[in-house]
């Protein structure tokens, strides 16, 4: 009986390790796929929502594939990192063989689902996402500025995939806002990387040679300003928020507060290292995001 319990516990631990390797918590990033139907007033369209849901599932499987590939590529450097050394591959919880089997399983399932439910153009976007991520994992992430630009590109691909599967044309406003938000968060993460590198007196990323705190502080504040101004212009534009409701500009109050809170977490509390963890754990930021979403839905769907 004790042997059976030990085996069951080991299976449970292995399953948890695989889920950690797949970075299931990071699937929240793929919610960008729903932005086109949200901002186009199509959330009540069952067909469009179903297509976006299938796109979301496929992208979750594919993004998990990318995370596994990235962890295989970074296993040696992760072992030297104070927190990344706890990742399943770096810590030895998951073997390389198991990781490759998982990659195969995720790839097969993602592209089978894409074949069944998505369009050829969506297939092309998925292949581009996979190709660029492989290049990013093995080469591009080591080049300063290119690394954060690629992260922004990955979010743009999520956005345009959502538009493709729902047959919605992406507005220049939504594309700009997604780009500036993604690159703002990416630079914030690099800020935390430089802080950690300075603290342990060791470069934890090759791209950090191109950054320092003065540069990152300046670029983060610049991007925060550009992001806020772009959103403000969107809310008062006839092709943006004004087409939904003349009071749409009110949503900008919570965008401003959310940006301020994120800057506080980065620059004051030094918590920019894991944006997903910040989103899940910071109640103040969650409140601002939830309030913004409620107002957004109200102005678009209850005019």
Phi, psi and omega in degrees: 000316180296322179297319179297320179295319179296316179296319179296320179294320179296318178298320179297317180295320179296320180295318178298319179297320179294319177295322177294321179295324179283350181053055182302325180298335181280356178296342178302332179299330184283359176295343176304332180301332181274352182303317180302315180289327178295307185282344178266004179072027185253014180297338178273356178273106186298319182296313180296319180294321179296316179299318178293324178297317178294322176298322179296314180298313180299316182292327176297315179296318181290321179293325175295323175302315181296319179297320179294315178301317180298319180291328175293316181295327186258011189303321182288315179291327179296328179297335181266353182274140183296333179247323182291345177295345179271357177297150188306318181284314181298325182274350179089005179294325179238130181282161178298320180300313178299321179297318179293323176297318178296318177302313180300314181298315182293318180297313180300312182293320181295317183280334172294314178296321178297319179297321184283324191240342186249170183271170177298318179298323177294321176303315180299318179296320178295319178294321177297318178300315180294315181297311181296326179289325176295316176298320180296314184296323187259344184217302193293333180292347181271355184254121181300142183075319177295323182300312181287328178296322179294322178298318177297320178298320180298323178288325176296321178295322175301313182299310183289333173295317177300319178293322182294312184290331180266001180058048180237132178282130181282127179284156178296330178298310184294323178295316180295315182297318179296317181297310184293324177295315182295316183285331174298314179292322180296315178294327178296322177294320177296327177301315179293324178298317179294319178300314180294319179299319178293326182290319183263000178057045180205136179283120183266351175219142178295326183290345182292346175297338182267000184234154165214172186295322180299313180296314184293320176301317181293314184290326178294316178294322177298313181294323177299319179294314180297318179299314181294315181296319179298318180292320178299316178296323178297318184293333183254007179275144178294335178264000180246237185296329183295336180288343177268309186198140180291345178261013183300334181301339181299330180297337182293337179300316181284332174295316178299313180295322179295318177295317178299318180295319180295320176298322179297317179296323182284308191270333182260308184265357175055051183240034184271004187289329182228091182302323180294316178297321177300314182298318181287328192257333184275110185293325180295313179296320177299320179297315180296318180294317180295318180296317177299315181297318179298315178296318180301310180297319180299312184288329181277321189253346179232061186297000000 
